[in-house]
Amino acid sequence: MSTDRLAGEAASAPEEAEPHPAVPAEPGGTGTPAPGGPGDPATAGTEPDHTPDDHSGPGGAGASSGAGRSDAGAAAAARGGADDTEAPTAGTGGTHGGSADREPTPPGGHGTSGGPEAGQDSGGTQAPGPAEASTDAAPGAGAGASAAAGQGGPGGAGAPSGADRNDAGAAAAGQGGADATEAPTAGTGSHSPRDADGEQPPAGEADGPATEAGAHSGSGDREQAAAAPGDGAGGKGRRSAAAEALAAAVRAVESGERSAASFFNDAPARRPAAPTAPTAPAAPVRERPRAAAPAPAPAPVRPPSARPAPGPGGEIPGSGDVRQVLAAGGAPESLTGPVAETLGERAAEALREDPWQLLAVPGVRPDQADGFARALLGPACEPGDERRALALTGWLLERAALEGHTALESTTLRDALAKVSVPDPDEALRTAIAEGAVLVFQDALDAPPGARPQAADDEEAEQPVRVLLGLDRYALAEESLADALARMASTFVPPQDGGAPADGPGAPEWESAAAAAPTASAAELIRTVAAHGLVTHSGGEAARDEPAALVAAARALGLRAYAAAHSEDGRRRLAASLSEAPGAVPEAASAAITVAGLLADAEGPGRDEEGALALDLLAVLDAPQLDVETAAMLVESLPDGARLVLSGDPGVLWSAGPGRVFADLVAARRCPQVVSRTPDPGPIGELVSGIGIGELNQVEAPGKEVVIVPVRDAGEAVHRTVQLVADSVPRAIGIPAEQTQVITPGHGGAAGTRALNAALKTRLNPGPGQFGGFDPGDRVAYTPAPGRTVPGTVVSADAEGLRLDCAGSPVVVPPTEVGELVRHGWALTAHQAAGARWPAAVVVLPGDATAGLTRAWIHTAFSRGERHLSVVHGAEGALPRAVAEIPFKERTTRLRALLRAQVPAGPTG
């Protein structure tokens, strides 16, 4: 590994200016406005990407911005002093926190510099909130925090920015001390989770509630509380008898007076699932035995419906009434469309009855909803209003989902409610449970190390459980996925030794295919899949050839076999592996598809008359990128008796959306697991393999395959990065600039994607940005859906929209969606780059965002280069520390416990 051999001759970049001190505001307090006010051209921008942070824990409750899914957090200018010492050759550090791929930014471009993928800017334009009409901040309104309702003037409801297309930040502000920023004044946007890439806590709440992380075993039982009758409108009303009973149940479970199971014997039936979602069991049980006869495959879960169709004049029905209500509450008119889309045709009536329903609109923060409620309700607006508590509880759980959690510990949610000025968090939780706004689950806990095992005849002993709270959307998805995985394992009939069954090859044919496999690991995978319906496969980049060999062998045996990748680049590489597999039939490459294309029925075999995918075997590569909802849709679409292989590198970042499907399935140990013994070749492969086991080794790179470029500050990091891409790598390595990808931890910051893309455009494709900031020839990142980034190039633009070339496929992005879905793409975050590879990668690690750096982020970023890796390093010892001590940031999920309860233990390989 060489140090600074490619860019060593470059002139030193000017040192970065001293950063402004950042002081987060306490809830209800007043903070100093962050530099770059609303609409500041230096900070405002569109961040359409969707990638979660590197598995961050839920951030503290705070201000949220960005319409639905916008990048959060503008860069803190020139954070961190210069690094005077050269970094170790193998060590690179963290970077600016811009929320990497799913973090909404504050509508005015306010952001924080933090860990990888934290602090992205919000897309779209900042609409002034009610408090922004005057130059004076509303008295008593907490800046960047949720002010208590009824105290002070209204804090404006800012218009959501980046409508439903944002990046979510990685590290919560205040974690590691690198993410604190000056809080914006009331009425200005602030960070909020509206994207799949992780969550950065909004300004004003430096310490987000830490969640207990880890995969959990146990029964996974849940109970939904009966809804208490009420008028639905208002205030601190009296709770019903059902609410009181459930409140007592929760207190008894948490105090240990009674077991959780004892309260669930007479639980009411669960609320019915949506028509497209599978129905959950009628009542929770501690252990659910497998059914004697498998049920037919449930109908696949469909994604949410599209936006409501506009009426005459292009407006959504009911928009006129919504506009009037918003004006009465001092909210900006620009919220009209998002409110009508979110709350439906009766949105105006709903807001009059419950002003805090404004929190359901993506990008609206608690302090803004409080200001809106104060303007509508006047003296009747109180901090302890039950409507406020219900809305904030749902909002906090949605934030947690954007950070990857499918449920939260009750204590974590209670602490978060306290931070948004809910006077009695315990009462708020009891009310939310009684009203059915949240669901209650119990998961059995593993015995602590060294604990005495429970005696087999000790029936009175109670297994310790934890109480989780969650939203039904993610609960149904996780339970549906567990049911579908159990179905895959239970409905499969292995081939017999006596010969081929009528509907497929027999054991001798599978053994012949295994004998012809190119490697021992591929042969092991073929033999395992022959005998089981559900299998996991782990390995690095070279191991991707093994699922390809399996699919090629299965197709040669006459099975309808397909392999699905996360990205189009992954699909192309998979097609090449299928074509080169031993015994591959001529059309083998057609078996390579993408997960998105398969679910959209745009690629693959199509569906049979029952709606199931018409296939016999499916291998899903890049399985760690599957979130729980996508995985549920995919597995539920498979027919009974089919084989499913989930394959991926366990060391890379998890999915953009909630859940950690692949990790939970592996941890549950309820299906065979094949671990590849095929190493990744070359110096890059050696370096990445060591990172995967927590070792940052110095590797020999005689051909300059790995180069470390030390820098002192973010300004120099940008300078050296541009030099590497435009000059040094093409000249010394022979890889042109268009085949080199820059990867950095976040969008915000002085060395985030925005700053790097601006510098790279100036050098590689200068132009006026005539098409909404883009010129023909610009490299872009197109985000057609949360968590998916498609690299492309701008071709032209016309009245229909911006025309892109995405890997040979023409794409037209309507003018109204360009700001949400397209951004420059010379520099990406690690979450955006996951699932794709380039001939060369330049990883930028400035020293002011090391708090959120993890082994998974480093593993993902360093493994994106095929032939060359340059590391622009300004983080000193943060890199080796992260590799050795911080594998990933945990997520609270239930899939592992559900699988252990439903699927009997068996061989895991």
Beta strands, then each sheet from edge to edge (+ up, - down):
strand 1: 2-3
strand 2: 221-223
strand 3: 408-409
strand 4: 439-444
strand 5: 465-470
strand 6: 534-538
strand 7: 561-565
strand 8: 592-594
strand 9: 617-620
strand 10: 643-648
strand 11: 673-675
strand 12: 706-710
strand 13: 740-743
strand 14: 779-785
strand 15: 788-798
strand 16: 801-806
strand 17: 809-813
strand 18: 822-824
strand 19: 827-828
strand 20: 838-845
strand 21: 865-873
sheet 1: 1+ 12+ 21+ 20+ 13+ 19+
sheet 2: 2+ 4- 5+ 3-
sheet 3: 8+ 7+ 9+ 10+ 6+ 11+
sheet 4: 17+ 16- 15+ 14- 18+
end
